Amino acid sequence: METHEYKVNLDWQYARLGRLSSPDLTETIEVATPPEFPKGMPGIWSPEHLLVAAVSGCFMTTFLAIAENSKLNFEDFDCQAIGTLESVSTKLMISEIKLFPHVLLNHEGDMEKARRVLQKTEQACLITNSIQSKVIMEPKIQISLQVYD
């Protein structure tokens, strides 16, 4: 695979607030120190949130690609993610990110295929493979309850 670059610009606004943009994107994102730190700003995306979001977003896009290639038919997908910030060897870091993917299937016969797709997704996620944080997946697979008249 050829190499790719993803360009991001950061423009400091005031206090602990900046604005992220990219020449490749139309939307901007405000980013600030989280409220747990001195002079942090509540209600604004923090670098910590963005890191956890990057892992979750990559997990979703990887899942969708592998599910399509595996011909897994599913009704819905969502994923909660929780990152844990702590001091490790005197350095602050997001030491662990827990992913809680939830896959809603139409057919019970797809349960094993869904498990395999989730396992492949966990191994193939490029953001997870790019960070030091331990990423733990706790999946939930359900069958849709369809009501017929």
DSSP file (Angstrom, degrees, kcal/mol; ACC not computed):
  #  RESIDUE AA STRUCTURE BP1 BP2  ACC     N-H-->O    O-->H-N    N-H-->O    O-->H-N    TCO  KAPPA ALPHA  PHI   PSI    X-CA   Y-CA   Z-CA
    1    1 A M              0   0    0      0, 0.0     2,-0.0     0, 0.0     0, 0.0   0.000 360.0 360.0 360.0 140.6    0.0    0.0    0.0
    2    2 A E        -     0   0    0      1,-0.1     2,-0.2     0, 0.0     0, 0.0  -0.331 360.0 -98.6 -73.7 161.9    1.2    3.5   -0.8
    3    3 A T        -     0   0    0     -2,-0.0     2,-0.3     2,-0.0    -1,-0.1  -0.486  36.6-162.5 -81.6 154.0    1.8    6.0    2.0
    4    4 A H        -     0   0    0     -2,-0.2     2,-0.4     2,-0.0    -1,-0.0  -0.953   7.2-146.7-132.9 151.9   -0.8    8.7    2.8
    5    5 A E        -     0   0    0     -2,-0.3     2,-0.5     2,-0.0    -2,-0.0  -0.949   1.9-159.5-119.1 143.2   -0.6   11.9    4.8
    6    6 A Y        -     0   0    0     -2,-0.4     2,-0.4     2,-0.0    -2,-0.0  -0.956  16.3-153.0-122.7 109.2   -3.4   13.4    6.8
    7    7 A K        +     0   0    0     -2,-0.5    17,-0.4     2,-0.0     2,-0.4  -0.678  16.0 177.4 -92.3 132.4   -2.9   17.2    7.4
    8    8 A V        -     0   0    0     -2,-0.4     2,-0.4    14,-0.1    14,-0.2  -0.999  11.5-158.3-133.6 134.9   -4.3   18.9   10.4
    9    9 A N  E     -A   21   0A   0     12,-3.6    12,-2.4    -2,-0.4     2,-0.5  -0.908   3.2-158.7-112.4 142.1   -3.9   22.6   11.4
   10   10 A L  E     -A   20   0A   0     -2,-0.4     2,-0.5    10,-0.2    10,-0.2  -0.985   5.4-171.6-122.1 126.7   -4.3   23.9   14.9
   11   11 A D  E     -A   19   0A   0      8,-2.2     8,-1.9    -2,-0.5     2,-0.1  -0.956  22.1-133.4-120.3 111.9   -5.0   27.6   15.5
   12   12 A W  E     -A   18   0A   0     -2,-0.5     6,-0.3     6,-0.2     3,-0.1  -0.431  23.9-178.9 -63.9 133.8   -4.9   28.7   19.1
   13   13 A Q  E     -     0   0A   0      4,-2.8     2,-0.3     1,-0.4     5,-0.2   0.881  52.3 -51.2 -98.1 -63.7   -7.9   30.9   20.0
   14   14 A Y  E >  S-A   17   0A   0      3,-1.1     3,-3.0     0, 0.0    -1,-0.4  -0.953  98.7  -4.4-169.5 164.4   -7.5   32.0   23.6
   15   15 A A  T 3  S-     0   0    0     -2,-0.3    24,-0.0     1,-0.3    -2,-0.0  -0.156 130.4 -24.0  44.7-119.0   -6.9   30.6   27.1
   16   16 A R  T 3  S+     0   0    0     23,-0.2    17,-1.2    17,-0.1     2,-0.4  -0.033 113.6 107.9-109.5  29.0   -6.7   26.8   26.7
   17   17 A L  E <   +AB  14  32A   0     -3,-3.0    -4,-2.8    15,-0.2    -3,-1.1  -0.898  37.6 168.8-116.0 135.6   -8.8   26.6   23.5
   18   18 A G  E     -AB  12  31A   0     13,-3.1    13,-2.6    -2,-0.4     2,-0.5  -0.862  27.6-127.3-132.8 170.8   -7.8   25.9   19.9
   19   19 A R  E     -AB  11  30A   0     -8,-1.9    -8,-2.2    -2,-0.3     2,-0.4  -0.986  17.7-150.9-125.3 124.0   -9.5   25.2   16.6
   20   20 A L  E     +AB  10  29A   0      9,-3.6     9,-2.0    -2,-0.5     2,-0.3  -0.737  25.2 160.0 -91.3 138.8   -8.6   22.1   14.5
   21   21 A S  E     -A    9   0A   0    -12,-2.4   -12,-3.6    -2,-0.4     7,-0.1  -0.939  22.4-154.1-146.9 170.2   -9.0   22.2   10.8
   22   22 A S    >   -     0   0    0      3,-0.3     3,-1.4    -2,-0.3   -14,-0.1  -0.991  24.8-132.7-146.6 141.0   -7.7   20.4    7.7
   23   23 A P  T 3  S+     0   0    0      0, 0.0   -15,-0.1     0, 0.0    -1,-0.1   0.684 111.7  55.3 -65.0 -14.1   -7.3   21.5    4.1
   24   24 A D  T 3  S+     0   0    0    -17,-0.4     2,-0.3    -3,-0.0   -16,-0.1   0.520 105.3  59.5 -93.3  -7.4   -9.0   18.2    3.2
   25   25 A L    <   -     0   0    0     -3,-1.4    -3,-0.3     1,-0.1     0, 0.0  -0.831  61.6-149.5-126.0 158.2  -12.1   18.8    5.4
   26   26 A T  S    S+     0   0    0     -2,-0.3     2,-0.2    -5,-0.1    -1,-0.1   0.752  76.6  72.6 -96.0 -27.9  -14.9   21.3    5.6
   27   27 A E        -     0   0    0     -6,-0.0     2,-0.3     2,-0.0    -5,-0.3  -0.572  64.2-151.6 -90.2 150.4  -15.7   21.1    9.3
   28   28 A T        -     0   0    0     -2,-0.2     2,-0.4    -7,-0.1    -7,-0.2  -0.809   6.7-149.0-112.2 161.3  -13.6   22.5   12.2
   29   29 A I  E     -B   20   0A   0     -9,-2.0    -9,-3.6    -2,-0.3     2,-0.3  -0.997  10.5-134.7-132.3 129.9  -13.4   21.2   15.7
   30   30 A E  E     -B   19   0A   0     -2,-0.4    15,-0.5   -11,-0.2     2,-0.4  -0.655  26.2-171.0 -78.1 141.1  -12.7   23.2   18.9
   31   31 A V  E     +B   18   0A   0    -13,-2.6   -13,-3.1    -2,-0.3     2,-0.3  -0.997  10.4 162.5-136.0 139.4  -10.2   21.4   21.2
   32   32 A A  E     -B   17   0A   0     13,-2.1   -15,-0.2    -2,-0.4     8,-0.1  -0.946  47.2 -77.5-148.7 165.8   -9.3   22.4   24.7
   33   33 A T        -     0   0    0    -17,-1.2     8,-3.2    -2,-0.3    11,-0.1  -0.491  60.3-109.7 -61.0 134.1   -7.7   21.2   27.9
   34   34 A P    >   -     0   0    0      0, 0.0     3,-2.0     0, 0.0     6,-0.2  -0.316  25.4-109.8 -69.5 157.6  -10.3   18.9   29.6
   35   35 A P  T 3  S+     0   0    0      0, 0.0     5,-0.3     0, 0.0     4,-0.1   0.636 111.3  73.8 -65.0 -13.6  -11.8   20.2   32.8
   36   36 A E  T 3  S+     0   0    0      5,-0.1     3,-0.0     2,-0.1    -3,-0.0   0.666  93.6  65.0 -72.3 -14.5   -9.9   17.7   35.0
   37   37 A F  S X  S-     0   0    0     -3,-2.0     3,-2.2     1,-0.1    -4,-0.0  -0.704 106.4 -77.0-106.3 158.5   -6.8   19.8   34.4
   38   38 A P  T 3  S+     0   0    0      0, 0.0    -1,-0.1     0, 0.0    -2,-0.1  -0.275 118.3   5.2 -55.0 135.2   -6.0   23.3   35.6
   39   39 A K  T 3  S+     0   0    0      1,-0.2   -23,-0.2    -4,-0.1    -6,-0.2   0.651  95.0 160.0  62.6  18.8   -7.8   25.9   33.4
   40   40 A G    <   -     0   0    0     -3,-2.2    -1,-0.2    -5,-0.3   -23,-0.1  -0.246  36.0-131.0 -66.6 160.1   -9.6   23.1   31.5
   41   41 A M    >   -     0   0    0     -8,-3.2     3,-0.8   -25,-0.2    -9,-0.1  -0.950  14.2-141.7-121.5 114.7  -12.7   23.9   29.6
   42   42 A P  T 3  S+     0   0    0      0, 0.0     3,-0.1     0, 0.0    -9,-0.0  -0.343  80.7  29.6 -70.8 154.3  -15.9   21.8   30.0
   43   43 A G  T 3  S+     0   0    0      1,-0.2     2,-0.4    -2,-0.0     0, 0.0   0.549  96.1 102.7  80.1   8.6  -18.1   20.9   27.1
   44   44 A I  S <  S-     0   0    0     -3,-0.8    -1,-0.2   -11,-0.1   -12,-0.1  -0.968  81.0 -99.0-125.9 140.6  -15.3   21.0   24.4
   45   45 A W        -     0   0    0    -15,-0.5   -13,-2.1    -2,-0.4   -16,-0.0  -0.295  41.7-157.6 -54.4 134.3  -13.6   18.1   22.8
   46   46 A S     >  -     0   0    0    -15,-0.2     4,-2.6     1,-0.1     5,-0.2  -0.703  31.9-106.8-108.3 164.4  -10.2   17.4   24.4
   47   47 A P  H  > S+     0   0    0      0, 0.0     4,-2.2     0, 0.0     5,-0.2   0.868 123.4  55.7 -56.4 -34.6   -7.2   15.7   22.9
   48   48 A E  H  > S+     0   0    0      2,-0.2     4,-2.0     1,-0.2     5,-0.2   0.925 108.2  46.0 -65.0 -44.6   -8.1   12.8   25.3
   49   49 A H  H  > S+     0   0    0      1,-0.2     4,-2.8     2,-0.2    -1,-0.2   0.912 111.9  52.5 -61.9 -41.8  -11.6   12.6   23.8
   50   50 A L  H  X S+     0   0    0     -4,-2.6     4,-2.3     2,-0.2    -2,-0.2   0.869 107.6  51.2 -65.5 -36.3  -10.2   12.8   20.3
   51   51 A L  H  X S+     0   0    0     -4,-2.2     4,-1.9     2,-0.2    -1,-0.2   0.945 113.4  44.0 -64.1 -47.6   -7.8    9.9   20.9
   52   52 A V  H  X S+     0   0    0     -4,-2.0     4,-2.4     1,-0.2    -2,-0.2   0.898 114.2  51.3 -64.3 -39.7  -10.6    7.7   22.2
   53   53 A A  H  X S+     0   0    0     -4,-2.8     4,-3.3     1,-0.2     5,-0.3   0.872 106.2  54.9 -64.2 -37.5  -12.8    8.8   19.3
   54   54 A A  H  X S+     0   0    0     -4,-2.3     4,-2.3     2,-0.2    -1,-0.2   0.909 109.8  46.4 -63.1 -41.6  -10.1    8.0   16.8
   55   55 A V  H  X S+     0   0    0     -4,-1.9     4,-2.3     2,-0.2    -2,-0.2   0.941 116.4  44.5 -64.7 -47.0   -9.9    4.4   18.2
   56   56 A S  H  X S+     0   0    0     -4,-2.4     4,-2.3     2,-0.2    -2,-0.2   0.918 114.6  48.4 -64.7 -44.4  -13.7    4.0   18.1
   57   57 A G  H  X S+     0   0    0     -4,-3.3     4,-2.4     1,-0.2    -1,-0.2   0.892 112.5  48.3 -64.2 -40.3  -14.1    5.6   14.7
   58   58 A C  H  X S+     0   0    0     -4,-2.3     4,-2.5    -5,-0.3     5,-0.2   0.892 109.3  53.9 -66.2 -39.0  -11.3    3.4   13.2
   59   59 A F  H  X S+     0   0    0     -4,-2.3     4,-2.7    -5,-0.2    -2,-0.2   0.932 110.6  47.2 -59.7 -44.9  -12.9    0.3   14.8
   60   60 A M  H  X S+     0   0    0     -4,-2.3     4,-2.8     2,-0.2    -2,-0.2   0.948 113.5  45.6 -62.8 -49.6  -16.2    1.2   13.2
   61   61 A T  H  X S+     0   0    0     -4,-2.4     4,-1.8     1,-0.2    -1,-0.2   0.870 115.0  48.3 -66.1 -34.6  -14.8    1.8    9.7
   62   62 A T  H  X S+     0   0    0     -4,-2.5     4,-2.6    -5,-0.2     5,-0.2   0.919 111.2  50.9 -68.0 -43.6  -12.7   -1.3    9.9
   63   63 A F  H  X S+     0   0    0     -4,-2.7     4,-3.2    -5,-0.2     5,-0.3   0.936 109.4  50.9 -57.1 -47.5  -15.7   -3.3   11.0
   64   64 A L  H  X S+     0   0    0     -4,-2.8     4,-2.1     1,-0.2    -1,-0.2   0.898 112.1  46.6 -60.0 -41.9  -17.8   -2.0    8.1
   65   65 A A  H  X S+     0   0    0     -4,-1.8     4,-2.4     2,-0.2    -1,-0.2   0.930 116.1  43.6 -66.6 -45.3  -15.1   -2.9    5.6
   66   66 A I  H  X S+     0   0    0     -4,-2.6     4,-2.1     2,-0.2    -2,-0.2   0.898 112.9  52.3 -69.2 -39.3  -14.6   -6.4    7.0
   67   67 A A  H  <>S+     0   0    0     -4,-3.2     5,-2.8    -5,-0.2     4,-0.4   0.913 111.2  47.8 -60.9 -42.5  -18.3   -7.0    7.4
   68   68 A E  H ><5S+     0   0    0     -4,-2.1     3,-1.0    -5,-0.3    -2,-0.2   0.935 113.3  46.6 -64.1 -46.3  -18.9   -6.1    3.7
   69   69 A N  H 3<5S+     0   0    0     -4,-2.4    -1,-0.2     1,-0.2    -2,-0.2   0.817 115.6  46.9 -65.2 -29.5  -16.0   -8.3    2.5
   70   70 A S  T 3<5S-     0   0    0     -4,-2.1    -1,-0.2    -5,-0.2    -2,-0.2   0.449 109.9-124.3 -89.6  -1.9  -17.3  -11.1    4.7
   71   71 A K  T < 5 +     0   0    0     -3,-1.0     2,-0.7    -4,-0.4    -3,-0.2   0.884  48.2 168.1  57.0  41.3  -20.9  -10.6    3.5
   72   72 A L      < -     0   0    0     -5,-2.8     2,-0.6    -6,-0.2    -1,-0.2  -0.776  24.5-150.8 -84.8 118.9  -22.1  -10.2    7.0
   73   73 A N        +     0   0    0     -2,-0.7    33,-0.6    -3,-0.1    34,-0.4  -0.819  26.3 165.1 -91.3 122.6  -25.7   -8.8    7.0
   74   74 A F  E     -C  105   0B   0     -2,-0.6    31,-0.3    31,-0.2     3,-0.1  -0.951  36.2-146.8-136.6 157.2  -26.4   -6.8   10.1
   75   75 A E  E    S-     0   0B   0     29,-3.5     2,-0.3    -2,-0.3    30,-0.2   0.821  77.7  -1.9 -92.0 -36.1  -29.1   -4.3   11.0
   76   76 A D  E     -C  104   0B   0     28,-1.4    28,-2.8     2,-0.0     2,-0.3  -0.992  51.9-165.6-156.0 157.0  -27.2   -1.9   13.2
   77   77 A F  E     +C  103   0B   0     -2,-0.3     2,-0.3    26,-0.2    26,-0.2  -0.986  15.4 159.5-144.8 135.1  -23.8   -1.2   14.7
   78   78 A D  E     -C  102   0B   0     24,-1.8    24,-3.1    -2,-0.3     2,-0.3  -0.965  17.2-158.0-146.5 164.8  -22.8    1.2   17.5
   79   79 A C  E     -C  101   0B   0     -2,-0.3     2,-0.3    22,-0.3   -19,-0.1  -0.898   4.9-159.2-151.1 115.5  -19.7    1.3   19.8
   80   80 A Q  E     -C  100   0B   0     20,-1.3    20,-3.0    -2,-0.3     2,-0.4  -0.712  18.4-165.4 -84.8 145.1  -19.3    3.0   23.2
   81   81 A A  E     -C   99   0B   0     -2,-0.3     2,-0.4    18,-0.2    18,-0.2  -0.998  10.0-168.8-135.5 139.8  -15.6    3.7   24.1
   82   82 A I  E     -C   98   0B   0     16,-2.3    16,-2.9    -2,-0.4     2,-0.4  -0.983   6.1-161.5-130.7 120.4  -14.1    4.6   27.4
   83   83 A G  E     -C   97   0B   0     -2,-0.4     2,-0.6    14,-0.2    14,-0.2  -0.842   9.2-146.4-101.6 138.5  -10.5    5.7   27.8
   84   84 A T  E     -C   96   0B   0     12,-2.9    11,-1.8    -2,-0.4    12,-1.0  -0.917   8.1-159.4-107.8 118.2   -8.7    5.6   31.1
   85   85 A L  E     +C   94   0B   0     -2,-0.6     2,-0.3     9,-0.3     9,-0.2  -0.831  29.4 143.8 -94.5 129.0   -6.2    8.4   31.9
   86   86 A E  E     -C   93   0B   0      7,-2.5     7,-2.4    -2,-0.5     2,-0.6  -0.971  53.2 -91.5-155.6 169.1   -3.6    7.5   34.6
   87   87 A S  E     -C   92   0B   0     -2,-0.3     2,-0.5     5,-0.2     5,-0.3  -0.785  39.6-179.1 -88.5 123.2    0.0    8.0   35.6
   88   88 A V  E >  S-C   91   0B   0      3,-3.5     3,-1.6    -2,-0.6    -2,-0.0  -0.983  73.2 -16.3-126.1 118.3    2.2    5.2   34.3
   89   89 A S  T 3  S-     0   0    0     -2,-0.5    -1,-0.1     1,-0.3     3,-0.1   0.911 129.8 -52.9  52.4  46.6    5.9    5.3   35.2
   90   90 A T  T 3  S+     0   0    0      1,-0.2     2,-0.4    -3,-0.1    -1,-0.3   0.545 120.1 107.1  66.8  12.5    5.5    9.0   36.2
   91   91 A K  E <   -C   88   0B   0     -3,-1.6    -3,-3.5     2,-0.0     2,-0.3  -0.966  69.4-127.1-119.1 136.7    3.9    9.8   32.8
   92   92 A L  E     +C   87   0B   0     -2,-0.4     2,-0.3    -5,-0.3    -5,-0.2  -0.629  45.3 151.0 -76.4 136.1    0.3   10.6   32.2
   93   93 A M  E     -C   86   0B   0     -7,-2.4    -7,-2.5    -2,-0.3     2,-1.3  -0.991  58.6-103.5-158.3 156.8   -1.2    8.5   29.5
   94   94 A I  E     +C   85   0B   0     -2,-0.3    -9,-0.3    -9,-0.2     3,-0.1  -0.775  45.6 179.1 -78.9 100.2   -4.4    7.0   28.2
   95   95 A S  E     +     0   0B   0    -11,-1.8    39,-2.6    -2,-1.3     2,-0.3   0.780  58.1  18.7 -80.0 -27.4   -3.4    3.5   29.4
   96   96 A E  E     -Cd  84 134B   0    -12,-1.0   -12,-2.9    37,-0.2     2,-0.4  -1.000  54.3-165.8-149.4 140.5   -6.5    1.6   28.3
   97   97 A I  E     -Cd  83 135B   0     37,-2.9    39,-2.5    -2,-0.3     2,-0.5  -0.987  13.3-157.5-126.8 121.3   -9.4    2.0   25.9
   98   98 A K  E     -Cd  82 136B   0    -16,-2.9   -16,-2.3    -2,-0.4     2,-0.4  -0.858   6.1-159.6 -99.3 129.7  -12.4   -0.2   26.3
   99   99 A L  E     -Cd  81 137B   0     37,-3.3    39,-2.9    -2,-0.5   -18,-0.2  -0.907   8.6-169.2-108.0 135.2  -14.6   -0.7   23.3
  100  100 A F  E     -C   80   0B   0    -20,-3.0   -20,-1.3    -2,-0.4     2,-0.1  -0.642  14.3-175.2-122.0  71.7  -18.1   -1.9   23.6
  101  101 A P  E     -C   79   0B   0      0, 0.0    39,-2.1     0, 0.0     2,-0.5  -0.442   6.8-161.1 -70.1 142.6  -19.2   -2.7   20.1
  102  102 A H  E     -Ce  78 140B   0    -24,-3.1   -24,-1.8    37,-0.2     2,-0.5  -0.984   5.3-170.4-127.7 118.9  -22.9   -3.7   19.7
  103  103 A V  E     -Ce  77 141B   0     37,-2.5    39,-2.7    -2,-0.5     2,-0.6  -0.938   7.9-157.2-113.2 127.8  -23.9   -5.5   16.5
  104  104 A L  E     -Ce  76 142B   0    -28,-2.8   -29,-3.5    -2,-0.5   -28,-1.4  -0.923  16.4-164.8-106.7 117.2  -27.6   -6.1   15.8
  105  105 A L  E     -Ce  74 143B   0     37,-3.5    39,-3.6    -2,-0.6   -31,-0.2  -0.616  24.3-148.4-100.7 158.0  -28.1   -9.0   13.4
  106  106 A N  S    S+     0   0    0    -33,-0.6     2,-0.4    -2,-0.2    40,-0.1   0.715  86.0  41.6 -90.0 -26.9  -31.2  -10.1   11.4
  107  107 A H    >   -     0   0    0    -34,-0.4     3,-1.9     1,-0.1    -1,-0.2  -0.981  66.6-143.3-132.5 132.2  -30.5  -13.8   11.6
  108  108 A E  G >  S+     0   0    0     -2,-0.4     3,-1.8     1,-0.3     4,-0.3   0.793  99.3  70.8 -59.5 -29.1  -29.2  -16.0   14.4
  109  109 A G  G 3  S+     0   0    0      1,-0.3     4,-0.3     2,-0.1    -1,-0.3   0.606  90.0  62.0 -65.3 -11.0  -27.2  -18.0   11.9
  110  110 A D  G <> S+     0   0    0     -3,-1.9     4,-2.5     1,-0.2    -1,-0.3   0.378  73.4  99.0 -94.8   3.6  -24.9  -15.0   11.5
  111  111 A M  H <> S+     0   0    0     -3,-1.8     4,-2.1     1,-0.2    -1,-0.2   0.931  84.9  43.5 -58.2 -49.6  -23.7  -15.0   15.1
  112  112 A E  H  > S+     0   0    0     -4,-0.3     4,-2.3    -3,-0.2    -1,-0.2   0.898 113.4  51.4 -66.5 -39.7  -20.4  -16.9   14.5
  113  113 A K  H  > S+     0   0    0     -4,-0.3     4,-2.5     1,-0.2    -1,-0.2   0.906 109.0  51.9 -62.4 -40.7  -19.6  -14.8   11.4
  114  114 A A  H  X S+     0   0    0     -4,-2.5     4,-2.4     2,-0.2    -2,-0.2   0.901 108.3  51.3 -62.9 -41.4  -20.2  -11.7   13.4
  115  115 A R  H  X S+     0   0    0     -4,-2.1     4,-2.3     2,-0.2    -1,-0.2   0.922 111.3  47.6 -60.6 -44.2  -17.8  -12.9   16.1
  116  116 A R  H  X S+     0   0    0     -4,-2.3     4,-2.6     2,-0.2    -2,-0.2   0.903 110.8  51.1 -64.5 -41.1  -15.2  -13.6   13.5
  117  117 A V  H  X S+     0   0    0     -4,-2.5     4,-2.3     1,-0.2    -1,-0.2   0.911 110.7  49.0 -63.3 -41.9  -15.7  -10.2   11.9
  118  118 A L  H  X S+     0   0    0     -4,-2.4     4,-2.4     2,-0.2    -2,-0.2   0.900 111.3  49.5 -64.2 -40.7  -15.3   -8.5   15.3
  119  119 A Q  H  X S+     0   0    0     -4,-2.3     4,-1.6     2,-0.2    -2,-0.2   0.922 112.4  47.2 -64.5 -43.6  -12.1  -10.4   16.0
  120  120 A K  H  X S+     0   0    0     -4,-2.6     4,-1.9     1,-0.2    -2,-0.2   0.887 111.1  52.9 -63.3 -38.8  -10.6   -9.5   12.6
  121  121 A T  H  X S+     0   0    0     -4,-2.3     4,-1.6     1,-0.2    -2,-0.2   0.923 106.0  52.8 -61.8 -45.5  -11.6   -5.9   13.2
  122  122 A E  H  < S+     0   0    0     -4,-2.4    -1,-0.2     1,-0.2    -2,-0.2   0.876 114.3  42.8 -58.1 -39.2   -9.8   -5.9   16.6
  123  123 A Q  H  < S+     0   0    0     -4,-1.6    -1,-0.2     1,-0.2    -2,-0.2   0.792 117.7  44.6 -77.5 -29.2   -6.6   -7.1   14.9
  124  124 A A  H  < S+     0   0    0     -4,-1.9     2,-0.3    -5,-0.1    -2,-0.2   0.587  73.6 120.7 -97.1 -11.5   -6.8   -4.9   11.8
  125  125 A C     X  -     0   0    0     -4,-1.6     4,-2.1     1,-0.2     5,-0.1  -0.369  49.5-157.0 -61.2 115.2   -7.7   -1.5   13.3
  126  126 A L  T  4 S+     0   0    0     -2,-0.3     4,-0.4     1,-0.2    -1,-0.2   0.810  88.8  52.3 -70.3 -30.0   -4.8    0.8   12.2
  127  127 A I  T >> S+     0   0    0      2,-0.2     3,-1.2     1,-0.2     4,-0.5   0.935 110.3  48.5 -69.7 -44.5   -5.3    3.4   14.9
  128  128 A T  G >4 S+     0   0    0      1,-0.3     3,-1.0     2,-0.2    -2,-0.2   0.905 111.0  51.4 -57.9 -41.3   -5.3    0.7   17.6
  129  129 A N  G 3< S+     0   0    0     -4,-2.1    -1,-0.3     1,-0.2    -2,-0.2   0.609 107.8  55.4 -71.4 -10.4   -2.1   -0.8   16.0
  130  130 A S  G <4 S+     0   0    0     -3,-1.2     2,-0.3    -4,-0.4    -1,-0.2   0.464  99.0  68.2-101.5  -3.9   -0.5    2.7   16.1
  131  131 A I  S << S-     0   0    0     -3,-1.0     0, 0.0    -4,-0.5     0, 0.0  -0.755  70.1-134.7-119.8 163.2   -0.9    3.5   19.8
  132  132 A Q  S    S+     0   0    0     -2,-0.3    -1,-0.1     2,-0.1     3,-0.1   0.704  72.2 107.8 -84.8 -22.0    0.6    2.3   23.1
  133  133 A S  S    S-     0   0    0      1,-0.1     2,-0.5   -37,-0.1   -37,-0.2  -0.233  77.4-114.9 -59.2 142.4   -2.7    2.1   25.0
  134  134 A K  E     -d   96   0B   0    -39,-2.6   -37,-2.9   -40,-0.0     2,-0.5  -0.682  30.2-154.5 -76.3 127.1   -4.1   -1.3   25.7
  135  135 A V  E     -d   97   0B   0     -2,-0.5     2,-0.5   -39,-0.2   -37,-0.2  -0.930  10.3-170.7-110.6 124.0   -7.4   -1.7   23.7
  136  136 A I  E     -d   98   0B   0    -39,-2.5   -37,-3.3    -2,-0.5     2,-0.5  -0.944   8.1-152.9-116.8 130.1   -9.9   -4.1   25.1
  137  137 A M  E     +d   99   0B   0     -2,-0.5   -37,-0.2   -39,-0.2   -39,-0.1  -0.891  14.2 179.0-106.2 130.3  -13.0   -5.2   23.2
  138  138 A E        -     0   0    0    -39,-2.9    -2,-0.0    -2,-0.5     2,-0.0  -0.760  22.8-167.1-125.2  83.1  -16.2   -6.3   25.0
  139  139 A P        -     0   0    0      0, 0.0     2,-0.4     0, 0.0   -37,-0.2  -0.278  14.8-160.8 -77.6 157.4  -18.6   -7.0   22.2
  140  140 A K  E     -e  102   0B   0    -39,-2.1   -37,-2.5     2,-0.0     2,-0.5  -0.989   6.9-170.8-133.6 124.5  -22.3   -7.6   22.3
  141  141 A I  E     +e  103   0B   0     -2,-0.4     2,-0.3   -39,-0.2   -37,-0.2  -0.972  10.6 176.9-118.7 128.0  -24.1   -9.4   19.5
  142  142 A Q  E     -e  104   0B   0    -39,-2.7   -37,-3.5    -2,-0.5     2,-0.5  -0.898  28.0-124.6-128.6 157.7  -27.9   -9.5   19.4
  143  143 A I  E     -e  105   0B   0     -2,-0.3   -37,-0.2   -39,-0.2     2,-0.1  -0.866  36.3-111.8 -99.3 134.3  -30.6  -10.7   17.1
  144  144 A S        -     0   0    0    -39,-3.6     2,-1.1    -2,-0.5   -36,-0.1  -0.402  22.4-131.8 -64.0 136.1  -33.2   -8.2   16.0
  145  145 A L        -     0   0    0     -2,-0.1     2,-0.5     2,-0.0    -1,-0.1  -0.788  29.0-169.6 -91.8 100.0  -36.6   -8.9   17.4
  146  146 A Q        -     0   0    0     -2,-1.1     2,-0.5   -40,-0.1    -3,-0.0  -0.776   9.2-150.7 -95.2 133.2  -38.8   -8.6   14.4
  147  147 A V        -     0   0    0     -2,-0.5     2,-0.4     2,-0.0    -2,-0.0  -0.896  11.3-165.6-105.8 126.4  -42.6   -8.6   14.9
  148  148 A Y              0   0    0     -2,-0.5    -2,-0.0     1,-0.1     0, 0.0  -0.905 360.0 360.0-112.4 139.1  -44.7  -10.0   12.1
  149  149 A D              0   0    0     -2,-0.4    -1,-0.1     0, 0.0    -2,-0.0   0.443 360.0 360.0 -84.0 360.0  -48.5   -9.5   11.8
